[in-house]
Amino acid sequence: RTALVQVETSADVAVVESLVAAVDGLDVDGFELLVSGEESGLLAFDALAQEQLARGELIGVAAALVVLLLLLGALVAASIPLGVAAVSVMSALAVVAVVGRALELTDAALILTAMFGLALSIDYSLVSVQRFREELARGHAPLDAVTVTGSTANRAVLFSGITVML
């Protein structure tokens, strides 16, 4: 009622993917066919991580947009932190890709890069926007408020961002 077939393969991803696809395509009456092992487990984890990452990012971006709309009161104002986040995440993923050519990285590196990039970009944008609003409330002209924001909040954001990156 039970059978175990052990197959030794190279760690070549293409070979393991082919084996998993071949077993998935088989239909043997009375048997449930499963592939188990380190390489196939890593493939399954990668597929699940990518699926979860995409879904999580969509939910996260939608929730962030709602929060930003409530805080900033305008779609254009809410889209600026999301735009900053998109550019930041793409830039960070490019750096991770370059580092990944020299070092072996786990898929968690991509997930964490996207998660931190989105969260910190929005957070840092809100810090700068809040500081700008404070300066306007103190009676500064918009250009002066931008100057003060740049010399205070943006410097703190830069230092914090470098610290997180390290």
Secondary structure, 3 states (H helix, E strand, C coil): CCCCCCCCCCCCHHHHHHHHHHHHCCCCCCCCCCCCCHHHHHHHHHHHHHHHHHHHHHHHHHHHHHHHHHHHCCHHHHHHHHHHHHHHHHHHHHHHHHHHHHCCCCHHHHHHHHHHHHHHHHHHHHHHHHHHHHHHHCCCCHHHHHHHHHHCHHHHHHHHHHHHHC
